[in-house]
Amino acid sequence: MIGSKHYRSAAFLCLAVFMVAAASAQSTEVSCAVFDPDGDWATAVMSSGKLAFEMHGSNAPAKALDTRVDGNPELCRLFLSADKRYAAIGVRVSEADGDALHIAVFDRSTGKWASSFAVKQREDLWSKLRFEGFLGDASKLVVTGIGKSKPRDDVNLKVLLFGPDGQPATKGVFDRTLPRSNRSWDADSVDARHNRLWFVGSPQFCPVKSVTLTGAVNYGSSITDAAVGGTVCFPDAIGFPQSDVVVGGNTGNQNWVWRVDIAAGAGEKIELPQAKPAGMVKWNGYAMAQVLETSPDGEVFLVARSITAWDLFDRSREAGGELDIVQTKPLKLIGTIPLKGGCGFGGVAIDHRNGETTVLQRRCGKWERESFPNRQ
């Protein structure tokens, strides 16, 4: 989730908002979705200046609301509070005077908007302006951004807390100094649910370290390549399914997903399948979405990958992609959803209950559900 335009490759440019945003030739649309532990789900779609939100309950009719959001949408994120009272949507947009993060909070108890407010790009929120969700089990909203700095200097990550009413929280501003490599590290590094910030080192990327996101500065666990025999440091994607578990993914000659059990300092990794070149295609390049979407119970997660095909004359073209559904422990590929066609990629959420895994995704302007039985 990046506020400034830092990308590792042309392929990654196509995937920067793969999981949570969709674009078409006619108009720009961003979308996002989320499940809660009870199986309820929420969706949000922004297009043509309107943010449309829906809250779906398994035993109640859907509640739909919309609100106006100006600017060119780039990214959408949607979270539910642990107390099940609030849903919050964060849409990052580009405006004439810089980026802005528009946040709308829905009160599930009243069925109405609780607030709508914006956080603008500024000197101490110069890049990577992001909505990170709810802090822990509370209803405080977390916004982060990196301040402007010189290339060789360390960077300052600013953490801002807001109440569900959109007002800044009392004593709700925190600063974290990070190595300069975090200025351009693309993988999402904030685990707001567990009040943890993960960051890479500089000039060496290992180990990946952690520090409290808010409150007093307390350094915590770290992970190294030794945990799974390589690939952990400087991941392309990262996720936090449980308090003591980190999952991630890496692309290259091989595509890997891995899991690290923090307390044990160990884990495992598996290789994801790759399409074999055929005809005029010389090789296929893969890119991963930066955030690995996880189910509410943390038992499964989802990896979104796009494919760029290169022909014998080194010409490239987009060749679709896929959603890989992975069991967290033991690490296992449960299923794959191929993504083809020219309608782009949309928001995705994953759920796990009653012996099956469900994926909700937005494709070609509509929401679709697909279920997979758990594999033994």
N, C-alpha and C positions, 0 to 999 in steps of 0.2 A: 504494500500500500504506500505509494510514494506521492509526495506533494510536488516535488520538483522532478524534472524529466531526467532521471538517471536510469540507464538501462545497460545491460551487459552485451546485448547483441540485437541485430535487426529482428531476429526471431522473437526475442523477448518483448520488443516493442509491440508486437501483435498480441501479446498475452498479458500486458501490464494490468489490465482490468478483466482478464479472462473469466474469473469466477463471478464477479459481481457487477460487470458492466457489459452492455451489448450496444453495438453500433450498426446501423444500416445505411444504405446509400441515400435513403429518403430523409431520415432524421436521426438524431442521436438519442438513444435510449439507454439508461442505466437501470439495473434492477438488482434486488437482493432479497434473500429469504432466510428464515430461521425456524427451527422447531424448538418447543419447550419440552421439559421432562414428561409432561402428561400427554404428549402427542398433539397438542395444539400447534398451529403454525401461523406465521405472519409473512406477508409479502409486501414489497414496495417497488414501484416502477415510476421513474421520472422521465418525462418526455414532453417536449413543447412547452416547457415552463410550468408543468403541473406534476406534483408529486402525489401519486395515488397509492394509498395504503389500505391493506385488508388484514383483518385479524380473524382467523378461522378457529373455531372450537369444535371438538369432536362431537359435542352434544348441544351445540348452539349454532344459530345462523351466523354467517359471516358478517362482520362489521366493517363498513367501507367509509373512508374519509379521504379528502384530498386537501392540498394546500399549495399555494403558489411559491415557486422557487425560480428566481431568475439566474441567468448565466448558462454557460455551456457545461453540461454535466460530464464528469469524468469517472466518478467512483461512487458506489453506494454500499453502505454497511448497515446491518440491522441486528439489534440485540434485544433480548428480553431480560428484565431484572430477575434476580434470584427469588425475590418475594412474590413474583408473578403479577405484580401490579402494573408495571410499565413496559412499553415497547418504545424503542428509540431508533430513529433512522438518521443516519448521517450521510449527506450527499456533498461531495466535494465538487465545486464548480470553478471554472476559470472565468474571470470577469476582466473588464478593461483595465482595472487598477490592481490586478493580481488574483491569486487564488482565494477562495472563501469556503468555509465549511458550514453548511446549513444543517441544523439539527432540529428535528421535530419529535416531540415526546407525546405518546398516546397513553392515556390513563385507562387501563382495562376495566377498572371498577366503575367508571362513569361512562365509558364509551365515547369520550371526547378528547380533543387535544388538550394536553396539560401545558404545553408551551411550544414555541417555535422561535429559534434565535440563530444568529450567525457568528462565527469566529473568523475574523479576517486575517489574511497574511500580513505580517509586520516584521520588524527587525529581529525579534526574538522568536518568531514563528515563520522563518523564511522558507523552509523546505520541509518536505514530508509532513505536511499538515494533515492529521489523521484523527478520526473518531475511533476510539479503542473500546467502547462499550461501557459496561457498568463496573465499578470498583468492588471487588469481592462480593459479599452478600448484601451490600447496601444499594441504594438507588442513586448514588452519585455517578455522574457521567464523566468520562475521562477523554480529554483532548490532548494530543501531543504535537510537538513540532520542533524542528532544529533551528537554532538561531544562526544568523549570518556570521561567518568567520573566515579567516584567511586559510588558504589551502593546507599549509603546514601546521596549523594550530589544532588543538583538540576542539571538539564540538560540544555545544551545550544543548541538551534536550530539555525542553520546557514541558512540564506537566500541569495542566489546568483541570480543576474539578468544578462541576456545575451541579446544582440541584435539579430535580425534574421540573421545577418551575422556570428553568432557564437562567437563574441567577447564579453568579459566582459563589462557590462554597466558601464559608469562613475558613481561613487558613488553608486555602485550596490551591496554592501555587508552589511547585517544587521544581528544583533544577538538578540535573544529573550531568556530570562531565564525562564524556566518552572519548575514546581514541578516534583520531581523524578518519579512520577507515569507515566509521559508521555514517559518515556524511553521504556515502554512496552505496552502502549495503542495502540491497533491495528487499531481502526477506523481512517480513513483519517480525518485530522483536519484542512486542509488548504483550504480556499475559496479565491483563487487568484483573481477571477473575481471581488470580492468586497473588496480586500485588507484586509482580515481578517484571523486571526489564532485563532482557538478554541482549548481549552485545559482543561483537568480535573485537579481537585485539589488533594492534598495529605496531610494527609492520607485519609480524606474524599474526595469522588469523586465529590460531589455536593458543589456549583453549577458548571456547565460547563461554563467557562469564555471565553472571547474573547479579543484580542489585535490586533492593527494594524500589518499587516504582514511586511510592509516596511515603511520607513519614521520614524517620531518621534514615540516614544512608547506612545500610547494612549489606555488605557483600555476602552472597550466598553460594549456591552450587555452581559448578562449572562442568563442562563436558569436553572431551577430547576425541580425536580419531580412534584412540585405542579402544574406546567403548564398543565399537562395532567393526574394527579393522579397517578404518578409513572412511572418507566421505562426509563425516559429521561437520567438520569446520567449514565455514563459509557456505552454508546451504543455499540452494535456490529457493527453497520453500521450508516453512517451519510451522508447527502447530503444537497446541498444549491441551491434549485431551483430558489429562488428569493432573492433580497437584504435583505428583512426583514423576511424571512421564513427559518426555519431549519427543515428538516425531518430526521427521524432516524428509527432504528429497533433494536429489542432485541429478543434473543432466550432464551429458558429455558423450564419450564413446559408448557408455552404458548409462541406463537410467535406473537409479536406485531410490528406494524408500527405506527408512530406518527408524528404529525406536531405541531410545536410551532410557533406562530406569535409573533415575538420578541417584537414589540412595545406594544402589549396588554399583554404580559406575560401569554398567554393562548393558548390553542390548542385543539387537540383531538387525540384519538388513536383508532385503530381497531385491532382485532385479525385476524391473517392469518390462513387459514385452515391447518390442519395437517393430514397426512395419519394415519389411524387406524391400529394398529398391527394385523396381521393375521397369522394363521398357527403357525409355530415355532418362529415367531418374538414376542419378549417380549415388546419391545418399540422402537420407532424411535427417533433418535436424529437429530436436525437440526443445521446448521451453515449458517450464512449469509456472502455474500461478503461484504467487508469493505466499498465500495463506492456504494451509491445508484445513479444509472445513471438517469439523469433528461433530459426532453425534452428541446429544445431551448427556448420555451416560459414559462417553469417552471410549466405547468399545470398538467403534469403527471410525474411519476418516476417509476423506475423498481427495484425490489428487487430480487436478485438471492439467492436461498437457495439450499444447498445440504442435502441429507438424509443419515444417517448412521443407519442401522438396527442392533439391538442386539437381539440374540436369547436366548432361555431358558438356554443355557450353557454360557452365557455372551461372545459369539463370535460375532464379528462385521464384517459387510461387507458394501460396498458402495451400495446404493439403488437408485441411480439417483438423481434427484432434480427437481427444477422448477423455472420458471421466473414468478414473480407476478407483474402485471401491476396495478399501484395504481394512482387514481386521487388525486391531491394535496389538493384541497379545493372545496367542503367538501370532507373529506377523504373517499375514496370508492375504493373497489377492482373492477377493470374493467375486468380483465381476467387473465388467468393462462396458461402458456405454459409448459407442462410436458417435462422433459428431461430424457430420458432413453437410454440404450444402452452403449456400451463400448468405444465409440469414443471420450469421454472427452467433456469438455466444452470450448467454445471459446468466442471471443470478442462480445460485445453487445452494441447497441445504440438504443435510443428511440426517436420518433418524434410524434408531435401532430399538426394536421392541418385538415381543411376541414371536420370537424365532425368525425374524426377517429384518432386512435393511431396506429402507425406502429413500429414494433420491427424488427430490423436487427440483426441477430446473425450468428455466424460461427459455423456450425455443421458438423462434419465428413468431414472436409476439403473443405467445400464450404459455401458460404454466402446464407442465407435464409431470406425472409421477410414474416411477418405475420401481418395482420391488424385487429383491433378491433373497432367496432363502439362505440362512446361515449355513456355512459349510463346516463340517466336522473335521 
